[in-house]
Amino acid sequence: MQRYIVVRLAQSLLVLFAVSIIIFGLARISGDPMDVLLDDDAGPVEFEQMQKKWGLDKPLHVQYFTFLGNALRGDFCRSIQHPTREALDLVLQRFPATLLLAGLALIISIAIAFPVGVLSAVKKDTMPDYTAKIFALMGQSAPSFWVAIMLMWLFAVQLEWLPTSGKGEPGLDRFVHLILPALAIGWYQVAALMRLVRSSMLEVLDSEFIKLARVKGVSESKVVWKHALRNASIAPVTLLGLLVAQLVTGTVVTETVFSYPGVGLLAVDAIRNRDFQVMQTIVLVFALIFVGINLFVDIVYAYIDPRIRYA
């Protein structure tokens, strides 16, 4: 077991190392921050001074290892766009808003996916089942930005029920502002989770203990919602751990469409302003969350099923 954990941990560290190289390179490809920091009439002297100030005058490999060494110490340097603020502080300041949005999206996904998935399995090959399949197909094929725009057009522009953007004031107003972006993020997760619930329910409903419960005269609702769903929830609940990581790290597009002040919108602003430090910090924090949750799920799997660790 210890060897399995060590191997998975080593693989996770290797992934984080690869991510650091990729984001470092992509950040440099996005443009030169001197175009943002300096005026159009700035001369060569100002250009050299500004490059030296931010360490951009050094070779790329030196810049990378400096960035990596600082990151290992928890120092992600100051933001280029906000020179008085640390990059990590900016990310952590926005993170609660993103976490709140992802949490509501997860609740919406569970509240819709489980009932619809159960209904689809119980009513197999009927109109409700076909409708649920079409819903799942649309959810997994529609781009998140298109879903966000359509939701905004329908509920904010046409019906005028919900606001189009912003975070809102604490309380009910903030919850109202969260509904549309949370629906846009959770749409894809509803489809994926619903399909898994349906397939798990179909497998359990054909089990012998379900047939025995029906023979003993247990009511159909109790058979479905207590006995079958409890056993069919193992795979969907396992998936929820990965969904949490996807929801937290997949908010960039939706936050941009709704101008929601979370980490996703901060990432877009950092790209526009060539803020290398903030870009690198956001990607590494997201990668750490995603890899950490995957590592946790792998370890839990190994404890639940010993065959995994030996394979």
TISETOR-330205 format. One record per residue (C-alpha): residue number from 1; residue in one letter; chain; x, y, z. Coordinates in nm, 4 decimals. Layout:
TISETOR-330205
n  res  chain  east  north  up
NUM  A  A  X  Y  Z .
...
end
This chain:
TISETOR-330205
n  res  chain  east  north  up
1  M  A  0.0000  0.0000  0.0000 .
2  Q  A  0.2824  0.2396  0.0889 .
3  R  A  0.4498  0.1736  -0.2453 .
4  Y  A  0.1228  0.2488  -0.4283 .
5  I  A  0.0866  0.5834  -0.2466 .
6  V  A  0.4510  0.6764  -0.3124 .
7  V  A  0.4130  0.5980  -0.6847 .
8  R  A  0.0907  0.8014  -0.7111 .
9  L  A  0.2504  1.0902  -0.5212 .
10  A  A  0.5536  1.0853  -0.7507 .
11  Q  A  0.3266  1.0882  -1.0558 .
12  S  A  0.1327  1.3840  -0.9118 .
13  L  A  0.4542  1.5805  -0.8519 .
14  L  A  0.5647  1.5034  -1.2074 .
15  V  A  0.2341  1.6365  -1.3408 .
16  L  A  0.2717  1.9582  -1.1402 .
17  F  A  0.6271  1.9983  -1.2696 .
18  A  A  0.5058  1.9551  -1.6285 .
19  V  A  0.2238  2.2054  -1.5696 .
20  S  A  0.4721  2.4610  -1.4367 .
21  I  A  0.6806  2.4310  -1.7550 .
22  I  A  0.3759  2.4572  -1.9811 .
23  I  A  0.2245  2.7624  -1.8097 .
24  F  A  0.5642  2.9340  -1.7944 .
25  G  A  0.6040  2.8895  -2.1701 .
26  L  A  0.2455  2.9828  -2.2588 .
27  A  A  0.2633  3.2955  -2.0439 .
28  R  A  0.5659  3.4174  -2.2420 .
29  I  A  0.3919  3.3411  -2.5729 .
30  S  A  0.0895  3.5533  -2.4728 .
31  G  A  0.2867  3.8747  -2.5242 .
32  D  A  0.5408  4.1116  -2.3761 .
33  P  A  0.4311  4.2862  -2.0533 .
34  M  A  0.6461  4.5830  -2.1543 .
35  D  A  0.3736  4.6730  -2.4051 .
36  V  A  0.1380  4.7262  -2.1106 .
37  L  A  0.3785  4.8690  -1.8540 .
38  L  A  0.5475  5.1288  -2.0743 .
39  D  A  0.4091  5.4194  -2.2716 .
40  D  A  0.4417  5.4278  -2.6481 .
41  D  A  0.7092  5.6980  -2.6290 .
42  A  A  0.9285  5.5087  -2.3800 .
43  G  A  1.2930  5.4801  -2.4870 .
44  P  A  1.5467  5.1967  -2.4689 .
45  V  A  1.6655  5.3080  -2.1233 .
46  E  A  1.3171  5.2830  -1.9703 .
47  F  A  1.2687  4.9498  -2.1469 .
48  E  A  1.5870  4.8025  -1.9997 .
49  Q  A  1.5113  4.9373  -1.6517 .
50  M  A  1.1612  4.7877  -1.6525 .
51  Q  A  1.2866  4.4508  -1.7789 .
52  K  A  1.5528  4.4439  -1.5060 .
53  K  A  1.2955  4.5357  -1.2407 .
54  W  A  1.0798  4.2315  -1.3246 .
55  G  A  1.3695  3.9985  -1.4035 .
56  L  A  1.2731  3.9714  -1.7697 .
57  D  A  1.6239  4.0586  -1.8880 .
58  K  A  1.7560  3.7153  -1.7859 .
59  P  A  1.7580  3.4035  -2.0095 .
60  L  A  1.4343  3.2029  -2.0113 .
61  H  A  1.5802  2.9028  -1.8308 .
62  V  A  1.7085  3.1290  -1.5520 .
63  Q  A  1.3661  3.2943  -1.5267 .
64  Y  A  1.1984  2.9533  -1.5054 .
65  F  A  1.4181  2.8124  -1.2293 .
66  T  A  1.3848  3.1389  -1.0369 .
67  F  A  1.0067  3.1114  -1.0690 .
68  L  A  1.0135  2.7418  -0.9691 .
69  G  A  1.2367  2.8034  -0.6682 .
70  N  A  1.0172  3.0871  -0.5468 .
71  A  A  0.7005  2.8795  -0.5997 .
72  L  A  0.8396  2.5920  -0.3917 .
73  R  A  0.8837  2.8411  -0.1074 .
74  G  A  0.5290  2.9692  -0.1535 .
75  D  A  0.6467  3.2989  -0.3051 .
76  F  A  0.4737  3.3706  -0.6380 .
77  C  A  0.6113  3.7267  -0.6547 .
78  R  A  0.4212  4.0506  -0.7015 .
79  S  A  0.1606  4.1030  -0.9678 .
80  I  A  0.2783  4.2999  -1.2723 .
81  Q  A  -0.0635  4.4622  -1.3072 .
82  H  A  -0.0856  4.5413  -0.9326 .
83  P  A  0.2763  4.5960  -0.8217 .
84  T  A  0.1837  4.6456  -0.4557 .
85  R  A  0.0010  4.3100  -0.4290 .
86  E  A  0.1354  3.9571  -0.4141 .
87  A  A  0.0016  3.7322  -0.6919 .
88  L  A  -0.1027  3.4627  -0.4458 .
89  D  A  -0.2911  3.7185  -0.2342 .
90  L  A  -0.4921  3.8277  -0.5379 .
91  V  A  -0.5848  3.4666  -0.6146 .
92  L  A  -0.6795  3.3845  -0.2564 .
93  Q  A  -0.8894  3.7009  -0.2351 .
94  R  A  -1.0989  3.5900  -0.5347 .
95  F  A  -1.1038  3.2193  -0.4469 .
96  P  A  -1.4007  3.2251  -0.2009 .
97  A  A  -1.6249  3.3721  -0.4734 .
98  T  A  -1.5254  3.0952  -0.7159 .
99  L  A  -1.5697  2.8318  -0.4456 .
100  L  A  -1.9193  2.9626  -0.3683 .
101  L  A  -2.0131  2.9515  -0.7373 .
102  A  A  -1.8754  2.5987  -0.7789 .
103  G  A  -2.0556  2.4821  -0.4635 .
104  L  A  -2.3931  2.6057  -0.5877 .
105  A  A  -2.3267  2.4490  -0.9293 .
106  L  A  -2.2530  2.1158  -0.7587 .
107  I  A  -2.5769  2.1341  -0.5579 .
108  I  A  -2.7742  2.2085  -0.8750 .
109  S  A  -2.6043  1.9202  -1.0563 .
110  I  A  -2.6891  1.6707  -0.7798 .
111  A  A  -3.0453  1.7999  -0.7367 .
112  I  A  -3.1200  1.7527  -1.1071 .
113  A  A  -2.9005  1.4582  -1.2074 .
114  F  A  -3.0049  1.2046  -0.9432 .
115  P  A  -3.3871  1.2327  -0.9822 .
116  V  A  -3.3677  1.2487  -1.3622 .
117  G  A  -3.1208  0.9580  -1.3762 .
118  V  A  -3.3403  0.7434  -1.1519 .
119  L  A  -3.6532  0.8279  -1.3518 .
120  S  A  -3.4733  0.7481  -1.6771 .
121  A  A  -3.3658  0.4056  -1.5446 .
122  V  A  -3.7069  0.3176  -1.4003 .
123  K  A  -3.8844  0.4276  -1.7203 .
124  K  A  -3.6342  0.2608  -1.9527 .
125  D  A  -3.7139  0.2871  -2.3266 .
126  T  A  -4.0102  0.5173  -2.2662 .
127  M  A  -4.0633  0.8854  -2.3437 .
128  P  A  -3.9101  1.0080  -2.0114 .
129  D  A  -3.6016  0.7965  -2.0827 .
130  Y  A  -3.5665  0.9298  -2.4376 .
131  T  A  -3.6134  1.2865  -2.3109 .
132  A  A  -3.3443  1.2370  -2.0474 .
133  K  A  -3.1036  1.0971  -2.3087 .
134  I  A  -3.1606  1.3993  -2.5332 .
135  F  A  -3.1052  1.6275  -2.2334 .
136  A  A  -2.7774  1.4489  -2.1541 .
137  L  A  -2.6644  1.4689  -2.5163 .
138  M  A  -2.7315  1.8421  -2.5292 .
139  G  A  -2.5604  1.8970  -2.1962 .
140  Q  A  -2.2412  1.7200  -2.3017 .
141  S  A  -2.2230  1.8742  -2.6485 .
142  A  A  -2.3228  2.2382  -2.5885 .
143  P  A  -2.0255  2.4717  -2.5168 .
144  S  A  -2.0412  2.6346  -2.1744 .
145  F  A  -2.0103  2.9875  -2.3151 .
146  W  A  -2.3077  2.9253  -2.5470 .
147  V  A  -2.5154  2.7879  -2.2585 .
148  A  A  -2.4215  3.0933  -2.0501 .
149  I  A  -2.5223  3.3353  -2.3261 .
150  M  A  -2.8517  3.1539  -2.3901 .
151  L  A  -2.9395  3.1545  -2.0201 .
152  M  A  -2.8576  3.5235  -1.9983 .
153  W  A  -3.0653  3.6018  -2.3091 .
154  L  A  -3.3684  3.4070  -2.1836 .
155  F  A  -3.3821  3.4751  -1.8094 .
156  A  A  -3.2126  3.8163  -1.7911 .
157  V  A  -3.2954  3.9880  -2.1207 .
158  Q  A  -3.6280  3.8385  -2.2291 .
159  L  A  -3.7940  3.7465  -1.8987 .
160  E  A  -3.5996  3.9947  -1.6813 .
161  W  A  -3.6101  3.7543  -1.3881 .
162  L  A  -3.2395  3.7438  -1.3049 .
163  P  A  -2.9422  3.9866  -1.3273 .
164  T  A  -2.6967  3.9603  -1.6149 .
165  S  A  -2.3685  4.0084  -1.4298 .
166  G  A  -2.1896  4.0940  -1.1100 .
167  K  A  -2.1634  3.9410  -0.7659 .
168  G  A  -2.4425  4.1184  -0.5787 .
169  E  A  -2.4657  4.2203  -0.2159 .
170  P  A  -2.4351  3.9624  0.0650 .
171  G  A  -2.7580  3.7734  0.1273 .
172  L  A  -3.0432  3.6980  -0.1098 .
173  D  A  -2.9140  3.9396  -0.3757 .
174  R  A  -2.5855  3.7475  -0.4005 .
175  F  A  -2.7722  3.4179  -0.4337 .
176  V  A  -2.9826  3.5633  -0.7177 .
177  H  A  -2.6665  3.6742  -0.8997 .
178  L  A  -2.5221  3.3216  -0.8638 .
179  I  A  -2.8135  3.1326  -1.0209 .
180  L  A  -2.7368  3.1852  -1.3910 .
181  P  A  -2.3577  3.1258  -1.3767 .
182  A  A  -2.4118  2.8215  -1.1533 .
183  L  A  -2.6626  2.6765  -1.4013 .
184  A  A  -2.4226  2.7405  -1.6895 .
185  I  A  -2.1363  2.5620  -1.5105 .
186  G  A  -2.3495  2.2773  -1.3793 .
187  W  A  -2.5207  2.2017  -1.7120 .
188  Y  A  -2.2436  1.9737  -1.8384 .
189  Q  A  -2.1985  1.8081  -1.4984 .
190  V  A  -2.5728  1.7324  -1.4815 .
191  A  A  -2.5515  1.5436  -1.8093 .
192  A  A  -2.2453  1.3387  -1.7115 .
193  L  A  -2.3729  1.2582  -1.3633 .
194  M  A  -2.7215  1.1715  -1.4873 .
195  R  A  -2.5865  0.9192  -1.7372 .
196  L  A  -2.3808  0.7515  -1.4652 .
197  V  A  -2.6776  0.7396  -1.2257 .
198  R  A  -2.8932  0.5868  -1.4995 .
199  S  A  -2.6412  0.3152  -1.5902 .
200  S  A  -2.5782  0.2310  -1.2228 .
201  M  A  -2.9511  0.2120  -1.1502 .
202  L  A  -3.0128  -0.0173  -1.4479 .
203  E  A  -2.7446  -0.2543  -1.3219 .
204  V  A  -2.8805  -0.2573  -0.9658 .
205  L  A  -3.2457  -0.2938  -1.0706 .
206  D  A  -3.1561  -0.6254  -1.2382 .
207  S  A  -2.9945  -0.7579  -0.9194 .
208  E  A  -3.1336  -1.0532  -0.7293 .
209  F  A  -3.1878  -0.8650  -0.4040 .
210  I  A  -3.4133  -0.6136  -0.5851 .
211  K  A  -3.6192  -0.8980  -0.7293 .
212  L  A  -3.6409  -1.0516  -0.3812 .
213  A  A  -3.7590  -0.7211  -0.2314 .
214  R  A  -4.0359  -0.6994  -0.4899 .
215  V  A  -4.1399  -1.0595  -0.4290 .
216  K  A  -4.1622  -0.9854  -0.0549 .
217  G  A  -4.4110  -0.7080  -0.1319 .
218  V  A  -4.1945  -0.4031  -0.0659 .
219  S  A  -4.3472  -0.0943  -0.2262 .
220  E  A  -4.1975  0.0095  -0.5602 .
221  S  A  -4.1032  0.3564  -0.4362 .
222  K  A  -3.9134  0.2051  -0.1421 .
223  V  A  -3.7420  -0.0457  -0.3715 .
224  V  A  -3.6275  0.2296  -0.6090 .
225  W  A  -3.5392  0.5171  -0.3758 .
226  K  A  -3.4078  0.3238  -0.0764 .
227  H  A  -3.2684  -0.0126  -0.1822 .
228  A  A  -3.1710  0.0478  -0.5462 .
229  L  A  -3.0506  0.4085  -0.5258 .
230  R  A  -2.8419  0.3428  -0.2150 .
231  N  A  -2.6434  0.0721  -0.3945 .
232  A  A  -2.6361  0.2559  -0.7277 .
233  S  A  -2.4922  0.5713  -0.5664 .
234  I  A  -2.1437  0.4239  -0.5151 .
235  A  A  -2.0125  0.5137  -0.8622 .
236  P  A  -2.1830  0.8584  -0.8857 .
237  V  A  -2.0626  0.9597  -0.5396 .
238  T  A  -1.7099  0.8573  -0.6373 .
239  L  A  -1.7404  1.0796  -0.9440 .
240  L  A  -1.8434  1.3747  -0.7266 .
241  G  A  -1.4868  1.4127  -0.6010 .
242  L  A  -1.3642  1.4691  -0.9546 .
243  L  A  -1.6621  1.6930  -1.0330 .
244  V  A  -1.5661  1.9238  -0.7474 .
245  A  A  -1.2219  1.9734  -0.9028 .
246  Q  A  -1.3723  2.0294  -1.2489 .
247  L  A  -1.6259  2.2805  -1.1174 .
248  V  A  -1.3680  2.4825  -0.9250 .
249  T  A  -1.1165  2.4897  -1.2113 .
250  G  A  -1.3700  2.5236  -1.4948 .
251  T  A  -1.5172  2.8632  -1.4119 .
252  V  A  -1.3006  3.0804  -1.6372 .
253  V  A  -1.5366  3.1108  -1.9355 .
254  T  A  -1.8554  3.1399  -1.7298 .
255  E  A  -1.7127  3.4023  -1.4949 .
256  T  A  -1.6021  3.6045  -1.7959 .
257  V  A  -1.9453  3.5904  -1.9626 .
258  F  A  -2.1251  3.6985  -1.6437 .
259  S  A  -1.8484  3.9369  -1.5243 .
260  Y  A  -1.8404  3.7439  -1.1979 .
261  P  A  -1.5419  3.8561  -0.9856 .
262  G  A  -1.3843  3.5172  -0.9222 .
263  V  A  -1.0518  3.3550  -1.0030 .
264  G  A  -1.1647  3.2807  -1.3601 .
265  L  A  -1.2217  3.6474  -1.4409 .
266  L  A  -0.8918  3.7313  -1.2706 .
267  A  A  -0.7189  3.4836  -1.5051 .
268  V  A  -0.8667  3.6496  -1.8139 .
269  D  A  -0.7617  3.9949  -1.6890 .
270  A  A  -0.4109  3.8622  -1.6230 .
271  I  A  -0.3856  3.7290  -1.9797 .
272  R  A  -0.5031  4.0599  -2.1250 .
273  N  A  -0.2456  4.2532  -1.9204 .
274  R  A  0.0394  4.0014  -1.9672 .
275  D  A  0.0555  3.9534  -1.5913 .
276  F  A  0.2842  3.6500  -1.5899 .
277  Q  A  0.2915  3.6131  -1.2126 .
278  V  A  -0.0869  3.5973  -1.1709 .
279  M  A  -0.1305  3.3673  -1.4725 .
280  Q  A  0.1253  3.1209  -1.3378 .
281  T  A  -0.0180  3.1350  -0.9858 .
282  I  A  -0.3757  3.0668  -1.0971 .
283  V  A  -0.2817  2.7708  -1.3170 .
284  L  A  -0.0605  2.6155  -1.0494 .
285  V  A  -0.3269  2.6589  -0.7800 .
286  F  A  -0.5897  2.5022  -1.0084 .
287  A  A  -0.3495  2.2210  -1.1007 .
288  L  A  -0.2722  2.1586  -0.7336 .
289  I  A  -0.6454  2.1327  -0.6542 .
290  F  A  -0.7149  1.9003  -0.9471 .
291  V  A  -0.4133  1.6756  -0.8908 .
292  G  A  -0.4693  1.6715  -0.5143 .
293  I  A  -0.8309  1.5565  -0.5453 .
294  N  A  -0.7356  1.2918  -0.8019 .
295  L  A  -0.4611  1.1665  -0.5708 .
296  F  A  -0.7063  1.1503  -0.2811 .
297  V  A  -0.9574  0.9542  -0.4923 .
298  D  A  -0.6847  0.7106  -0.6045 .
299  I  A  -0.5830  0.6442  -0.2441 .
300  V  A  -0.9445  0.5946  -0.1365 .
301  Y  A  -0.9904  0.3515  -0.4267 .
302  A  A  -0.6890  0.1530  -0.3101 .
303  Y  A  -0.8307  0.1211  0.0418 .
304  I  A  -1.1746  0.0212  -0.0861 .
305  D  A  -1.0554  -0.2252  -0.3494 .
306  P  A  -0.7155  -0.3922  -0.2799 .
307  R  A  -0.7006  -0.5181  -0.6410 .
308  I  A  -0.6223  -0.1650  -0.7582 .
309  R  A  -0.3033  -0.1285  -0.5566 .
310  Y  A  -0.1693  -0.4624  -0.6829 .
311  A  A  -0.2602  -0.3894  -1.0437 .
end
